[in-house]
């Protein structure tokens, strides 16, 4: 598990920011104190985004806006 980027924290930031926007990712990385590469890796690990070159695409989870946490 990633201690600086727990699932609940990613759930919080994805509600208020666009995970496909590089400027939003920069703000998230600053807020969490992680590198952009590590943030992107975590978003891929959670199956929220897909990266092709420098372009980000939404995964099915992100498209559906389904919660990451099971209640």
PDB file of N, CA, C and O in Angstrom:
ATOM      1  N   UNK A   1       0.837  -1.188   0.000  1.00  0.00           N
ATOM      2  CA  UNK A   1       0.000   0.000   0.000  1.00  0.00           C
ATOM      3  C   UNK A   1       0.876   1.244   0.000  1.00  0.00           C
ATOM      4  O   UNK A   1       1.934   1.273   0.630  1.00  0.00           O
ATOM      5  N   UNK A   2       0.437   2.244  -0.694  1.00  0.00           N
ATOM      6  CA  UNK A   2       1.178   3.493  -0.759  1.00  0.00           C
ATOM      7  C   UNK A   2       0.758   4.381   0.409  1.00  0.00           C
ATOM      8  O   UNK A   2      -0.393   4.815   0.471  1.00  0.00           O
ATOM      9  N   UNK A   3       1.670   4.654   1.328  1.00  0.00           N
ATOM     10  CA  UNK A   3       1.321   5.395   2.536  1.00  0.00           C
ATOM     11  C   UNK A   3       0.976   6.859   2.278  1.00  0.00           C
ATOM     12  O   UNK A   3       0.115   7.418   2.956  1.00  0.00           O
ATOM     13  N   UNK A   4       1.637   7.484   1.308  1.00  0.00           N
ATOM     14  CA  UNK A   4       1.370   8.890   1.035  1.00  0.00           C
ATOM     15  C   UNK A   4       0.151   9.080   0.137  1.00  0.00           C
ATOM     16  O   UNK A   4      -0.403  10.176   0.059  1.00  0.00           O
ATOM     17  N   UNK A   5      -0.254   8.040  -0.522  1.00  0.00           N
ATOM     18  CA  UNK A   5      -1.379   8.141  -1.429  1.00  0.00           C
ATOM     19  C   UNK A   5      -2.390   7.030  -1.167  1.00  0.00           C
ATOM     20  O   UNK A   5      -2.638   6.191  -2.034  1.00  0.00           O
ATOM     21  N   UNK A   6      -2.971   7.027   0.027  1.00  0.00           N
ATOM     22  CA  UNK A   6      -3.966   5.997   0.314  1.00  0.00           C
ATOM     23  C   UNK A   6      -5.190   6.175  -0.589  1.00  0.00           C
ATOM     24  O   UNK A   6      -5.471   7.260  -1.097  1.00  0.00           O
ATOM     25  N   UNK A   7      -5.875   5.102  -0.757  1.00  0.00           N
ATOM     26  CA  UNK A   7      -7.052   5.076  -1.629  1.00  0.00           C
ATOM     27  C   UNK A   7      -8.047   6.186  -1.263  1.00  0.00           C
ATOM     28  O   UNK A   7      -8.588   6.843  -2.153  1.00  0.00           O
ATOM     29  N   UNK A   8      -8.294   6.401   0.037  1.00  0.00           N
ATOM     30  CA  UNK A   8      -9.274   7.414   0.437  1.00  0.00           C
ATOM     31  C   UNK A   8      -8.830   8.820   0.033  1.00  0.00           C
ATOM     32  O   UNK A   8      -9.667   9.654  -0.309  1.00  0.00           O
ATOM     33  N   UNK A   9      -7.507   9.096   0.070  1.00  0.00           N
ATOM     34  CA  UNK A   9      -7.011  10.425  -0.304  1.00  0.00           C
ATOM     35  C   UNK A   9      -7.163  10.645  -1.811  1.00  0.00           C
ATOM     36  O   UNK A   9      -7.531  11.734  -2.250  1.00  0.00           O
ATOM     37  N   UNK A  10      -6.883   9.622  -2.586  1.00  0.00           N
ATOM     38  CA  UNK A  10      -7.069   9.720  -4.035  1.00  0.00           C
ATOM     39  C   UNK A  10      -8.545   9.920  -4.342  1.00  0.00           C
ATOM     40  O   UNK A  10      -8.897  10.670  -5.252  1.00  0.00           O
ATOM     41  N   UNK A  11      -9.408   9.253  -3.587  1.00  0.00           N
ATOM     42  CA  UNK A  11     -10.859   9.428  -3.752  1.00  0.00           C
ATOM     43  C   UNK A  11     -11.236  10.896  -3.508  1.00  0.00           C
ATOM     44  O   UNK A  11     -12.040  11.459  -4.251  1.00  0.00           O
ATOM     45  N   UNK A  12     -10.663  11.512  -2.479  1.00  0.00           N
ATOM     46  CA  UNK A  12     -10.951  12.917  -2.182  1.00  0.00           C
ATOM     47  C   UNK A  12     -10.504  13.840  -3.311  1.00  0.00           C
ATOM     48  O   UNK A  12     -11.275  14.689  -3.759  1.00  0.00           O
ATOM     49  N   UNK A  13      -9.275  13.682  -3.770  1.00  0.00           N
ATOM     50  CA  UNK A  13      -8.759  14.608  -4.781  1.00  0.00           C
ATOM     51  C   UNK A  13      -9.391  14.392  -6.150  1.00  0.00           C
ATOM     52  O   UNK A  13      -9.483  15.332  -6.939  1.00  0.00           O
ATOM     53  N   UNK A  14      -9.819  13.196  -6.440  1.00  0.00           N
ATOM     54  CA  UNK A  14     -10.415  12.975  -7.764  1.00  0.00           C
ATOM     55  C   UNK A  14     -11.791  13.612  -7.881  1.00  0.00           C
ATOM     56  O   UNK A  14     -12.259  13.868  -8.991  1.00  0.00           O
ATOM     57  N   UNK A  15     -12.438  13.869  -6.768  1.00  0.00           N
ATOM     58  CA  UNK A  15     -13.758  14.514  -6.788  1.00  0.00           C
ATOM     59  C   UNK A  15     -13.660  16.005  -7.123  1.00  0.00           C
ATOM     60  O   UNK A  15     -14.587  16.572  -7.703  1.00  0.00           O
ATOM     61  N   UNK A  16     -12.550  16.636  -6.764  1.00  0.00           N
ATOM     62  CA  UNK A  16     -12.429  18.079  -6.961  1.00  0.00           C
ATOM     63  C   UNK A  16     -11.482  18.482  -8.087  1.00  0.00           C
ATOM     64  O   UNK A  16     -11.336  19.669  -8.378  1.00  0.00           O
ATOM     65  N   UNK A  17     -10.841  17.506  -8.721  1.00  0.00           N
ATOM     66  CA  UNK A  17      -9.881  17.825  -9.784  1.00  0.00           C
ATOM     67  C   UNK A  17     -10.030  16.869 -10.958  1.00  0.00           C
ATOM     68  O   UNK A  17     -10.580  15.776 -10.830  1.00  0.00           O
ATOM     69  N   UNK A  18      -9.534  17.302 -12.084  1.00  0.00           N
ATOM     70  CA  UNK A  18      -9.556  16.494 -13.292  1.00  0.00           C
ATOM     71  C   UNK A  18      -8.259  15.682 -13.350  1.00  0.00           C
ATOM     72  O   UNK A  18      -7.179  16.247 -13.522  1.00  0.00           O
ATOM     73  N   UNK A  19      -8.365  14.375 -13.208  1.00  0.00           N
ATOM     74  CA  UNK A  19      -7.172  13.514 -13.198  1.00  0.00           C
ATOM     75  C   UNK A  19      -6.542  13.361 -14.576  1.00  0.00           C
ATOM     76  O   UNK A  19      -5.500  12.719 -14.705  1.00  0.00           O
ATOM     77  N   UNK A  20      -7.146  13.929 -15.595  1.00  0.00           N
ATOM     78  CA  UNK A  20      -6.583  13.866 -16.946  1.00  0.00           C
ATOM     79  C   UNK A  20      -5.886  15.173 -17.320  1.00  0.00           C
ATOM     80  O   UNK A  20      -5.377  15.311 -18.432  1.00  0.00           O
ATOM     81  N   UNK A  21      -5.863  16.121 -16.402  1.00  0.00           N
ATOM     82  CA  UNK A  21      -5.282  17.433 -16.645  1.00  0.00           C
ATOM     83  C   UNK A  21      -3.934  17.520 -15.923  1.00  0.00           C
ATOM     84  O   UNK A  21      -3.861  17.370 -14.703  1.00  0.00           O
ATOM     85  N   UNK A  22      -2.868  17.764 -16.695  1.00  0.00           N
ATOM     86  CA  UNK A  22      -1.521  17.790 -16.115  1.00  0.00           C
ATOM     87  C   UNK A  22      -1.369  18.872 -15.050  1.00  0.00           C
ATOM     88  O   UNK A  22      -0.647  18.667 -14.074  1.00  0.00           O
ATOM     89  N   UNK A  23      -2.032  20.022 -15.211  1.00  0.00           N
ATOM     90  CA  UNK A  23      -1.941  21.082 -14.194  1.00  0.00           C
ATOM     91  C   UNK A  23      -2.613  20.643 -12.897  1.00  0.00           C
ATOM     92  O   UNK A  23      -2.131  20.961 -11.810  1.00  0.00           O
ATOM     93  N   UNK A  24      -3.706  19.925 -13.004  1.00  0.00           N
ATOM     94  CA  UNK A  24      -4.373  19.404 -11.806  1.00  0.00           C
ATOM     95  C   UNK A  24      -3.483  18.356 -11.127  1.00  0.00           C
ATOM     96  O   UNK A  24      -3.408  18.302  -9.899  1.00  0.00           O
ATOM     97  N   UNK A  25      -2.819  17.534 -11.924  1.00  0.00           N
ATOM     98  CA  UNK A  25      -1.906  16.532 -11.355  1.00  0.00           C
ATOM     99  C   UNK A  25      -0.744  17.200 -10.634  1.00  0.00           C
ATOM    100  O   UNK A  25      -0.294  16.716  -9.596  1.00  0.00           O
ATOM    101  N   UNK A  26      -0.252  18.315 -11.183  1.00  0.00           N
ATOM    102  CA  UNK A  26       0.809  19.069 -10.501  1.00  0.00           C
ATOM    103  C   UNK A  26       0.334  19.557  -9.133  1.00  0.00           C
ATOM    104  O   UNK A  26       1.077  19.480  -8.154  1.00  0.00           O
ATOM    105  N   UNK A  27      -0.880  20.050  -9.062  1.00  0.00           N
ATOM    106  CA  UNK A  27      -1.429  20.527  -7.784  1.00  0.00           C
ATOM    107  C   UNK A  27      -1.582  19.371  -6.796  1.00  0.00           C
ATOM    108  O   UNK A  27      -1.286  19.523  -5.611  1.00  0.00           O
ATOM    109  N   UNK A  28      -2.037  18.230  -7.276  1.00  0.00           N
ATOM    110  CA  UNK A  28      -2.204  17.057  -6.415  1.00  0.00           C
ATOM    111  C   UNK A  28      -0.863  16.587  -5.876  1.00  0.00           C
ATOM    112  O   UNK A  28      -0.740  16.285  -4.689  1.00  0.00           O
ATOM    113  N   UNK A  29       0.139  16.523  -6.739  1.00  0.00           N
ATOM    114  CA  UNK A  29       1.464  16.052  -6.300  1.00  0.00           C
ATOM    115  C   UNK A  29       2.049  16.975  -5.241  1.00  0.00           C
ATOM    116  O   UNK A  29       2.685  16.513  -4.294  1.00  0.00           O
ATOM    117  N   UNK A  30       1.835  18.285  -5.398  1.00  0.00           N
ATOM    118  CA  UNK A  30       2.308  19.240  -4.395  1.00  0.00           C
ATOM    119  C   UNK A  30       1.573  19.035  -3.073  1.00  0.00           C
ATOM    120  O   UNK A  30       2.180  19.052  -2.003  1.00  0.00           O
ATOM    121  N   UNK A  31       0.268  18.842  -3.161  1.00  0.00           N
ATOM    122  CA  UNK A  31      -0.536  18.650  -1.957  1.00  0.00           C
ATOM    123  C   UNK A  31      -0.126  17.389  -1.197  1.00  0.00           C
ATOM    124  O   UNK A  31      -0.077  17.386   0.033  1.00  0.00           O
ATOM    125  N   UNK A  32       0.167  16.322  -1.937  1.00  0.00           N
ATOM    126  CA  UNK A  32       0.521  15.048  -1.304  1.00  0.00           C
ATOM    127  C   UNK A  32       2.015  14.910  -1.025  1.00  0.00           C
ATOM    128  O   UNK A  32       2.422  14.025  -0.272  1.00  0.00           O
ATOM    129  N   UNK A  33       2.835  15.775  -1.624  1.00  0.00           N
ATOM    130  CA  UNK A  33       4.279  15.705  -1.421  1.00  0.00           C
ATOM    131  C   UNK A  33       4.926  14.517  -2.100  1.00  0.00           C
ATOM    132  O   UNK A  33       5.832  13.893  -1.548  1.00  0.00           O
ATOM    133  N   UNK A  34       4.456  14.201  -3.307  1.00  0.00           N
ATOM    134  CA  UNK A  34       4.994  13.076  -4.075  1.00  0.00           C
ATOM    135  C   UNK A  34       5.406  13.565  -5.454  1.00  0.00           C
ATOM    136  O   UNK A  34       5.077  14.684  -5.846  1.00  0.00           O
ATOM    137  N   UNK A  35       6.124  12.726  -6.188  1.00  0.00           N
ATOM    138  CA  UNK A  35       6.495  13.092  -7.552  1.00  0.00           C
ATOM    139  C   UNK A  35       5.319  12.833  -8.496  1.00  0.00           C
ATOM    140  O   UNK A  35       4.426  12.038  -8.203  1.00  0.00           O
ATOM    141  N   UNK A  36       5.345  13.520  -9.623  1.00  0.00           N
ATOM    142  CA  UNK A  36       4.290  13.326 -10.615  1.00  0.00           C
ATOM    143  C   UNK A  36       4.313  11.883 -11.129  1.00  0.00           C
ATOM    144  O   UNK A  36       3.264  11.285 -11.369  1.00  0.00           O
ATOM    145  N   UNK A  37       5.505  11.338 -11.293  1.00  0.00           N
ATOM    146  CA  UNK A  37       5.627   9.957 -11.788  1.00  0.00           C
ATOM    147  C   UNK A  37       4.999   8.980 -10.794  1.00  0.00           C
ATOM    148  O   UNK A  37       4.288   8.058 -11.195  1.00  0.00           O
ATOM    149  N   UNK A  38       5.261   9.181  -9.484  1.00  0.00           N
ATOM    150  CA  UNK A  38       4.665   8.298  -8.469  1.00  0.00           C
ATOM    151  C   UNK A  38       3.151   8.459  -8.406  1.00  0.00           C
ATOM    152  O   UNK A  38       2.428   7.475  -8.249  1.00  0.00           O
ATOM    153  N   UNK A  39       2.666   9.697  -8.528  1.00  0.00           N
ATOM    154  CA  UNK A  39       1.227   9.934  -8.546  1.00  0.00           C
ATOM    155  C   UNK A  39       0.584   9.228  -9.727  1.00  0.00           C
ATOM    156  O   UNK A  39      -0.446   8.568  -9.585  1.00  0.00           O
ATOM    157  N   UNK A  40       1.194   9.372 -10.882  1.00  0.00           N
ATOM    158  CA  UNK A  40       0.652   8.737 -12.080  1.00  0.00           C
ATOM    159  C   UNK A  40       0.660   7.213 -11.943  1.00  0.00           C
ATOM    160  O   UNK A  40      -0.288   6.543 -12.352  1.00  0.00           O
ATOM    161  N   UNK A  41       1.723   6.677 -11.371  1.00  0.00           N
ATOM    162  CA  UNK A  41       1.801   5.235 -11.144  1.00  0.00           C
ATOM    163  C   UNK A  41       0.661   4.781 -10.226  1.00  0.00           C
ATOM    164  O   UNK A  41       0.040   3.746 -10.470  1.00  0.00           O
ATOM    165  N   UNK A  42       0.388   5.561  -9.166  1.00  0.00           N
ATOM    166  CA  UNK A  42      -0.685   5.203  -8.239  1.00  0.00           C
ATOM    167  C   UNK A  42      -2.052   5.275  -8.925  1.00  0.00           C
ATOM    168  O   UNK A  42      -2.904   4.416  -8.697  1.00  0.00           O
ATOM    169  N   UNK A  43      -2.263   6.289  -9.757  1.00  0.00           N
ATOM    170  CA  UNK A  43      -3.530   6.401 -10.481  1.00  0.00           C
ATOM    171  C   UNK A  43      -3.721   5.225 -11.443  1.00  0.00           C
ATOM    172  O   UNK A  43      -4.838   4.742 -11.629  1.00  0.00           O
ATOM    173  N   UNK A  44      -2.632   4.774 -12.046  1.00  0.00           N
ATOM    174  CA  UNK A  44      -2.710   3.590 -12.921  1.00  0.00           C
ATOM    175  C   UNK A  44      -2.966   2.338 -12.081  1.00  0.00           C
ATOM    176  O   UNK A  44      -3.750   1.473 -12.470  1.00  0.00           O
ATOM    177  N   UNK A  45      -2.299   2.249 -10.928  1.00  0.00           N
ATOM    178  CA  UNK A  45      -2.483   1.114 -10.030  1.00  0.00           C
ATOM    179  C   UNK A  45      -3.934   0.988  -9.577  1.00  0.00           C
ATOM    180  O   UNK A  45      -4.453  -0.118  -9.429  1.00  0.00           O
ATOM    181  N   UNK A  46      -4.581   2.128  -9.358  1.00  0.00           N
ATOM    182  CA  UNK A  46      -5.991   2.144  -8.964  1.00  0.00           C
ATOM    183  C   UNK A  46      -6.929   2.030 -10.166  1.00  0.00           C
ATOM    184  O   UNK A  46      -8.151   2.076 -10.023  1.00  0.00           O
ATOM    185  N   UNK A  47      -6.341   1.882 -11.341  1.00  0.00           N
ATOM    186  CA  UNK A  47      -7.084   1.738 -12.598  1.00  0.00           C
ATOM    187  C   UNK A  47      -7.999   2.925 -12.870  1.00  0.00           C
ATOM    188  O   UNK A  47      -9.144   2.764 -13.293  1.00  0.00           O
ATOM    189  N   UNK A  48      -7.470   4.125 -12.619  1.00  0.00           N
ATOM    190  CA  UNK A  48      -8.226   5.342 -12.892  1.00  0.00           C
ATOM    191  C   UNK A  48      -7.855   5.963 -14.230  1.00  0.00           C
ATOM    192  O   UNK A  48      -8.710   6.517 -14.921  1.00  0.00           O
ATOM    193  N   UNK A  49      -6.583   5.871 -14.594  1.00  0.00           N
ATOM    194  CA  UNK A  49      -6.132   6.457 -15.860  1.00  0.00           C
ATOM    195  C   UNK A  49      -5.271   5.468 -16.626  1.00  0.00           C
ATOM    196  O   UNK A  49      -4.731   4.505 -16.081  1.00  0.00           O
ATOM    197  N   UNK A  50      -5.172   5.754 -17.913  1.00  0.00           N
ATOM    198  CA  UNK A  50      -4.266   5.037 -18.809  1.00  0.00           C
ATOM    199  C   UNK A  50      -3.408   6.100 -19.478  1.00  0.00           C
ATOM    200  O   UNK A  50      -3.899   7.181 -19.803  1.00  0.00           O
ATOM    201  N   UNK A  51      -2.145   5.806 -19.683  1.00  0.00           N
ATOM    202  CA  UNK A  51      -1.235   6.769 -20.301  1.00  0.00           C
ATOM    203  C   UNK A  51      -0.721   6.209 -21.613  1.00  0.00           C
ATOM    204  O   UNK A  51      -0.231   5.081 -21.675  1.00  0.00           O
ATOM    205  N   UNK A  52      -0.839   7.008 -22.656  1.00  0.00           N
ATOM    206  CA  UNK A  52      -0.282   6.654 -23.957  1.00  0.00           C
ATOM    207  C   UNK A  52       0.576   7.844 -24.371  1.00  0.00           C
ATOM    208  O   UNK A  52       0.062   8.906 -24.723  1.00  0.00           O
ATOM    209  N   UNK A  53       1.902   7.645 -24.320  1.00  0.00           N
ATOM    210  CA  UNK A  53       2.811   8.766 -24.539  1.00  0.00           C
ATOM    211  C   UNK A  53       2.636   9.759 -23.410  1.00  0.00           C
ATOM    212  O   UNK A  53       2.765   9.406 -22.238  1.00  0.00           O
ATOM    213  N   UNK A  54       2.339  11.011 -23.761  1.00  0.00           N
ATOM    214  CA  UNK A  54       2.066  12.034 -22.739  1.00  0.00           C
ATOM    215  C   UNK A  54       0.574  12.309 -22.598  1.00  0.00           C
ATOM    216  O   UNK A  54       0.174  13.233 -21.891  1.00  0.00           O
ATOM    217  N   UNK A  55      -0.237  11.516 -23.263  1.00  0.00           N
ATOM    218  CA  UNK A  55      -1.684  11.709 -23.206  1.00  0.00           C
ATOM    219  C   UNK A  55      -2.308  10.779 -22.176  1.00  0.00           C
ATOM    220  O   UNK A  55      -1.992   9.590 -22.132  1.00  0.00           O
ATOM    221  N   UNK A  56      -3.187  11.319 -21.355  1.00  0.00           N
ATOM    222  CA  UNK A  56      -3.904  10.524 -20.358  1.00  0.00           C
ATOM    223  C   UNK A  56      -5.324  10.268 -20.834  1.00  0.00           C
ATOM    224  O   UNK A  56      -5.972  11.139 -21.415  1.00  0.00           O
ATOM    225  N   UNK A  57      -5.787   9.067 -20.575  1.00  0.00           N
ATOM    226  CA  UNK A  57      -7.138   8.668 -20.943  1.00  0.00           C
ATOM    227  C   UNK A  57      -7.836   8.105 -19.714  1.00  0.00           C
ATOM    228  O   UNK A  57      -7.194   7.493 -18.861  1.00  0.00           O
ATOM    229  N   UNK A  58      -9.141   8.308 -19.620  1.00  0.00           N
ATOM    230  CA  UNK A  58      -9.861   7.775 -18.461  1.00  0.00           C
ATOM    231  C   UNK A  58     -10.040   6.267 -18.562  1.00  0.00           C
ATOM    232  O   UNK A  58     -10.256   5.729 -19.647  1.00  0.00           O
ATOM    233  N   UNK A  59      -9.949   5.603 -17.439  1.00  0.00           N
ATOM    234  CA  UNK A  59     -10.247   4.176 -17.401  1.00  0.00           C
ATOM    235  C   UNK A  59     -11.753   4.025 -17.233  1.00  0.00           C
ATOM    236  O   UNK A  59     -12.468   5.018 -17.103  1.00  0.00           O
ATOM    237  N   UNK A  60     -12.224   2.819 -17.234  1.00  0.00           N
ATOM    238  CA  UNK A  60     -13.656   2.577 -17.036  1.00  0.00           C
ATOM    239  C   UNK A  60     -14.111   3.052 -15.657  1.00  0.00           C
ATOM    240  O   UNK A  60     -15.220   3.567 -15.516  1.00  0.00           O
ATOM    241  N   UNK A  61     -13.258   2.883 -14.633  1.00  0.00           N
ATOM    242  CA  UNK A  61     -13.609   3.353 -13.286  1.00  0.00           C
ATOM    243  C   UNK A  61     -13.800   4.863 -13.262  1.00  0.00           C
ATOM    244  O   UNK A  61     -14.746   5.364 -12.655  1.00  0.00           O
ATOM    245  N   UNK A  62     -12.906   5.582 -13.919  1.00  0.00           N
ATOM    246  CA  UNK A  62     -13.007   7.034 -13.924  1.00  0.00           C
ATOM    247  C   UNK A  62     -14.221   7.478 -14.735  1.00  0.00           C
ATOM    248  O   UNK A  62     -14.919   8.415 -14.345  1.00  0.00           O
ATOM    249  N   UNK A  63     -14.473   6.817 -15.848  1.00  0.00           N
ATOM    250  CA  UNK A  63     -15.642   7.151 -16.669  1.00  0.00           C
ATOM    251  C   UNK A  63     -16.940   6.941 -15.906  1.00  0.00           C
ATOM    252  O   UNK A  63     -17.874   7.734 -16.024  1.00  0.00           O
ATOM    253  N   UNK A  64     -16.993   5.870 -15.121  1.00  0.00           N
ATOM    254  CA  UNK A  64     -18.222   5.547 -14.406  1.00  0.00           C
ATOM    255  C   UNK A  64     -18.412   6.394 -13.154  1.00  0.00           C
ATOM    256  O   UNK A  64     -19.512   6.466 -12.606  1.00  0.00           O
ATOM    257  N   UNK A  65     -17.324   7.040 -12.700  1.00  0.00           N
ATOM    258  CA  UNK A  65     -17.332   7.832 -11.470  1.00  0.00           C
ATOM    259  C   UNK A  65     -17.701   6.980 -10.256  1.00  0.00           C
ATOM    260  O   UNK A  65     -18.226   7.484  -9.263  1.00  0.00           O
ATOM    261  N   UNK A  66     -17.419   5.691 -10.354  1.00  0.00           N
ATOM    262  CA  UNK A  66     -17.698   4.765  -9.240  1.00  0.00           C
ATOM    263  C   UNK A  66     -16.724   5.049  -8.099  1.00  0.00           C
ATOM    264  O   UNK A  66     -15.566   5.382  -8.351  1.00  0.00           O
ATOM    265  N   UNK A  67     -17.169   4.924  -6.864  1.00  0.00           N
ATOM    266  CA  UNK A  67     -16.265   5.163  -5.733  1.00  0.00           C
ATOM    267  C   UNK A  67     -15.163   4.111  -5.672  1.00  0.00           C
ATOM    268  O   UNK A  67     -15.377   2.955  -6.037  1.00  0.00           O
ATOM    269  N   UNK A  68     -14.003   4.514  -5.215  1.00  0.00           N
ATOM    270  CA  UNK A  68     -12.875   3.594  -5.063  1.00  0.00           C
ATOM    271  C   UNK A  68     -13.047   2.752  -3.806  1.00  0.00           C
ATOM    272  O   UNK A  68     -12.563   1.622  -3.728  1.00  0.00           O
ATOM    273  N   UNK A  69     -13.735   3.312  -2.834  1.00  0.00           N
ATOM    274  CA  UNK A  69     -13.906   2.629  -1.562  1.00  0.00           C
ATOM    275  C   UNK A  69     -15.241   1.905  -1.552  1.00  0.00           C
ATOM    276  O   UNK A  69     -16.261   2.453  -1.970  1.00  0.00           O
ATOM    277  N   UNK A  70     -15.226   0.691  -1.079  1.00  0.00           N
ATOM    278  CA  UNK A  70     -16.468  -0.062  -0.965  1.00  0.00           C
ATOM    279  C   UNK A  70     -17.080   0.254   0.382  1.00  0.00           C
ATOM    280  O   UNK A  70     -16.419   0.162   1.416  1.00  0.00           O
ATOM    281  N   UNK A  71     -18.336   0.624   0.360  1.00  0.00           N
ATOM    282  CA  UNK A  71     -19.028   1.008   1.595  1.00  0.00           C
ATOM    283  C   UNK A  71     -19.746  -0.174   2.182  1.00  0.00           C
ATOM    284  O   UNK A  71     -20.388  -0.051   3.225  1.00  0.00           O
TER     285      UNK A  71
END
